Amino acid sequence: MAPTSPQVAVAVDAARAAGLVLRQHFGRPQQVEHKGEIDLVTTLDRRAESLVVEHIRAAFPDHAILAEEGSGGGASAQDRWLVDPLDGTTNYAHGYPFFAVSIAYEHAGRIAVGVIYDPLPDELFVAEAGGGAWLNGRPLRVSTTTRLVDSLLITGFPYDRALFPAALRLFDAYMIRAQAVRRAGAAALDLAYVAAGRGDGFWERPLQPWDMAAGVLLVREAGGQVSGFSGGPADVYSGQIVASNGAIHDQMLAVIAAADGE
């Protein structure tokens, strides 16, 4: 049975509310601002975030919220929500149909709930610690691919152009070892795809905690494996993530070690 805790219910309602607004305005001209040379924010980012925050505040007024476009403090030091109201802003601004709402709930430093909603195909990915991972009420499992050469990998690139050489070196290293590599531009949805078995592995650095928190839990609960680039425990505040079906994880880490050692 899909998770039904109060935190899951709030996250699902908030994600659907934000997703509805994003869907309604998708493909229309957007008011775009630049946070960096190639790092965008739209009015829809802020509008979607406001909707998510309103839902969380109404249900859990003492919880802290860490969100991409702004954060809010709560009295509880044990409870925090990590929110990306529009993961894939550049895609959205250009009318490219690959974006999502990502919401995670963290209790005592542990990600307990993860919800990622892709509003265009109406795909709702939900995970709860110990409760499995689900897509529109159906259980998710990672792929069974065992060899890197047979794997479809997914990644993203940094907003800081100074970091491109290292990112491209690692991209090249995977390209010649995997079956294929995809770069679609929304890390949360990329991780959801690994949980759903649509991709075999994902890596990226740097990433923000709201980019990966929900997706990390989805992959874990779907039977996959997540870690840092060196193979240590995954930390959503570390800025880096390797996620896989588990069977190819060591192979992915070996490529990173070799590329970083060049």
matplotlib code that plots the C-alpha trace (Angstrom):
import matplotlib.pyplot as plt

x = [0.0, 1.3, 2.4, -0.4, 1.3, 0.2, 3.5, 3.0, -0.5, 0.6, 3.6, 1.3, -1.3, 1.3, 3.0, -0.2, -1.3, 2.0, 2.1, -1.4, -0.2, 2.9, 0.9, -1.6, 1.1, 3.5, 4.3, 3.3, 5.8, 7.7, 9.0, 12.6, 15.4, 19.0, 20.5, 23.7, 24.9, 22.9, 20.9, 17.3, 14.3, 10.8, 7.7, 6.2, 9.1, 8.1, 4.3, 4.7, 7.0, 4.4, 1.7, 4.0, 5.0, 1.3, 0.4, 3.2, 2.7, -1.0, -0.3, 3.0, 3.5, 6.5, 8.5, 11.4, 11.4, 14.5, 13.5, 15.3, 13.9, 13.7, 13.7, 11.6, 12.4, 10.3, 10.4, 11.2, 14.9, 14.0, 11.6, 12.6, 11.1, 13.3, 11.5, 12.3, 9.1, 10.2, 13.1, 14.1, 13.5, 15.5, 13.5, 10.2, 11.2, 12.0, 8.8, 10.9, 8.6, 10.9, 10.4, 8.9, 8.0, 10.2, 9.3, 11.1, 10.5, 13.4, 13.1, 16.1, 18.5, 16.9, 14.9, 11.5, 9.3, 10.0, 7.5, 8.3, 5.5, 5.8, 2.6, 2.5, 2.1, 0.5, 3.2, 3.4, 6.4, 6.1, 8.4, 8.4, 11.3, 10.6, 7.4, 8.6, 8.5, 5.5, 4.4, 0.7, 0.0, 2.1, 5.3, 8.6, 11.7, 15.1, 16.4, 18.3, 21.1, 24.4, 27.0, 27.9, 28.2, 24.6, 23.5, 21.6, 23.0, 21.7, 23.5, 23.4, 25.9, 26.8, 25.6, 29.2, 31.0, 34.3, 33.3, 32.6, 36.1, 35.8, 32.1, 32.9, 35.9, 33.6, 30.9, 33.4, 34.6, 31.1, 30.2, 32.9, 31.9, 28.1, 25.5, 24.3, 24.2, 21.3, 21.2, 17.6, 18.0, 16.0, 17.9, 14.9, 13.1, 16.3, 16.5, 12.8, 13.6, 16.4, 13.9, 11.4, 14.0, 14.0, 17.6, 20.3, 22.4, 22.7, 25.6, 25.9, 27.9, 27.3, 23.7, 21.6, 19.8, 16.4, 17.5, 18.2, 16.5, 13.2, 15.0, 17.5, 14.7, 12.9, 16.0, 16.6, 13.0, 12.9, 15.9, 18.7, 21.9, 23.0, 26.4, 28.8, 31.4, 33.9, 31.4, 30.7, 27.2, 24.9, 24.5, 22.0, 24.0, 27.3, 26.6, 27.2, 25.3, 25.8, 22.5, 22.1, 20.2, 22.9, 24.3, 26.4, 27.2, 30.8, 31.4, 30.1, 32.4, 35.4, 34.9, 34.7, 37.8, 39.7, 38.5, 39.1, 42.6, 43.6]
y = [0.0, 3.5, 5.6, 7.6, 9.5, 13.1, 14.3, 12.4, 13.7, 17.3, 16.9, 15.3, 18.0, 20.7, 19.2, 18.8, 22.3, 23.7, 21.4, 22.5, 26.1, 25.1, 23.0, 25.8, 28.3, 26.0, 27.1, 30.7, 33.6, 33.7, 36.5, 35.4, 36.8, 35.6, 34.4, 33.8, 33.8, 30.7, 30.2, 31.3, 32.0, 32.7, 34.2, 30.7, 29.4, 31.8, 31.3, 27.5, 27.8, 30.0, 27.4, 24.6, 26.7, 27.6, 23.9, 23.0, 26.0, 25.3, 21.7, 22.1, 25.7, 24.9, 23.1, 24.7, 25.0, 25.1, 26.1, 27.1, 30.6, 31.3, 29.7, 30.0, 29.2, 27.1, 26.4, 22.7, 21.9, 18.3, 18.9, 20.4, 20.5, 20.7, 22.2, 22.8, 24.3, 24.0, 21.7, 22.3, 26.1, 26.5, 23.8, 25.4, 28.8, 27.5, 25.3, 22.1, 19.5, 18.1, 19.6, 18.7, 19.8, 18.2, 18.1, 16.2, 16.0, 15.5, 14.4, 14.4, 14.6, 11.7, 12.0, 10.5, 11.5, 12.3, 13.4, 14.4, 15.4, 15.7, 17.7, 17.2, 13.4, 13.6, 11.3, 11.3, 9.7, 9.1, 7.5, 7.1, 5.7, 2.0, 2.2, 1.7, 3.9, 4.4, 5.9, 6.8, 4.1, 1.4, 0.1, 1.1, -1.0, -0.1, -1.8, -5.1, -4.1, -5.5, -4.1, -0.5, -1.1, -2.0, 0.9, 4.1, 6.8, 10.2, 13.4, 17.2, 20.0, 22.8, 26.4, 27.7, 27.5, 27.3, 23.8, 22.6, 21.0, 18.6, 17.8, 17.2, 15.0, 12.8, 12.9, 11.7, 8.9, 7.6, 8.0, 5.6, 3.0, 3.1, 2.3, 5.9, 9.0, 11.4, 15.0, 16.3, 19.2, 18.3, 16.3, 15.5, 13.9, 12.2, 10.5, 9.5, 7.9, 5.8, 4.7, 3.7, 1.7, 4.1, 4.8, 2.6, 5.3, 9.0, 11.3, 15.0, 17.7, 20.3, 19.9, 21.7, 19.6, 20.4, 19.1, 15.6, 15.0, 13.5, 11.6, 10.0, 8.5, 7.3, 5.5, 3.9, 2.8, 1.4, -0.9, 1.2, 2.6, 6.1, 7.5, 10.3, 10.4, 8.6, 5.9, 7.2, 7.6, 9.9, 13.3, 15.7, 18.6, 17.5, 18.9, 15.5, 12.3, 9.0, 6.9, 3.6, 0.3, -1.0, -3.6, -1.1, 1.2, 0.1, 0.3, 3.9, 4.8, 3.3, 5.6, 8.7, 7.6, 7.2, 10.4, 12.5, 11.1, 12.2]
z = [0.0, -0.9, 2.1, 3.8, 6.7, 7.4, 6.0, 2.8, 2.4, 2.8, 0.4, -2.2, -1.9, -2.1, -5.1, -7.0, -6.2, -7.5, -10.4, -11.5, -11.7, -13.6, -16.1, -16.7, -17.5, -19.4, -22.9, -22.3, -22.2, -18.9, -16.8, -16.3, -14.0, -13.8, -10.5, -12.4, -16.0, -16.9, -13.7, -14.1, -11.9, -13.2, -11.5, -11.7, -9.5, -6.8, -7.2, -7.0, -4.0, -2.2, -2.8, -1.3, 1.7, 2.4, 2.5, 4.8, 7.1, 7.4, 8.5, 10.4, 11.4, 13.6, 10.9, 9.2, 5.4, 3.2, -0.3, -3.5, -3.7, 0.1, 3.5, 6.6, 10.2, 12.4, 16.1, 15.6, 15.1, 14.3, 11.4, 8.1, 4.6, 1.5, -1.4, -5.1, -6.5, -10.1, -10.8, -14.4, -14.6, -17.7, -19.4, -18.2, -19.4, -22.9, -23.1, -22.9, -21.2, -18.5, -15.1, -11.7, -8.2, -5.5, -1.8, 0.9, 4.7, 7.0, 10.6, 13.0, 10.0, 8.1, 5.0, 5.9, 2.9, -0.7, -3.3, -6.9, -9.2, -13.0, -13.9, -17.6, -17.7, -14.2, -12.7, -8.9, -7.3, -3.6, -1.1, 2.7, 4.7, 5.2, 3.2, -0.3, -3.5, -5.6, -9.0, -9.1, -6.5, -8.2, -6.5, -8.0, -8.4, -9.9, -13.0, -13.0, -15.3, -14.1, -16.5, -17.1, -20.8, -20.9, -18.7, -19.5, -17.3, -16.5, -15.3, -15.2, -15.6, -13.2, -13.5, -12.9, -16.2, -14.3, -13.2, -16.8, -17.5, -14.6, -15.4, -19.1, -18.2, -16.1, -18.8, -21.4, -19.1, -18.7, -22.4, -23.5, -20.8, -20.7, -23.3, -23.3, -21.2, -21.0, -19.7, -19.4, -17.0, -13.9, -11.2, -9.1, -12.0, -13.1, -9.7, -9.9, -13.3, -11.7, -9.0, -11.7, -13.6, -16.6, -16.0, -14.4, -12.7, -12.1, -10.9, -10.5, -8.7, -7.4, -6.4, -3.8, -1.0, -2.4, -5.8, -4.5, -1.1, -2.4, -5.2, -2.9, -0.8, -3.9, -5.1, -1.7, -1.3, -4.8, -3.9, -5.3, -3.8, -3.2, -2.1, -2.4, -5.2, -3.0, -2.0, 1.5, 2.8, 0.8, 2.3, 0.6, 2.0, 0.5, -3.0, -4.8, -5.4, -7.2, -7.4, -9.1, -9.2, -6.9, -9.3, -11.2, -8.3, -7.8, -11.5, -11.5, -8.5, -10.3, -13.3, -11.0, -9.1, -12.4, -13.9, -10.8, -10.6, -14.1]

ax = plt.figure().add_subplot(projection="3d")
ax.plot(x, y, z, "-o")
ax.set_aspect("equal")
plt.show()
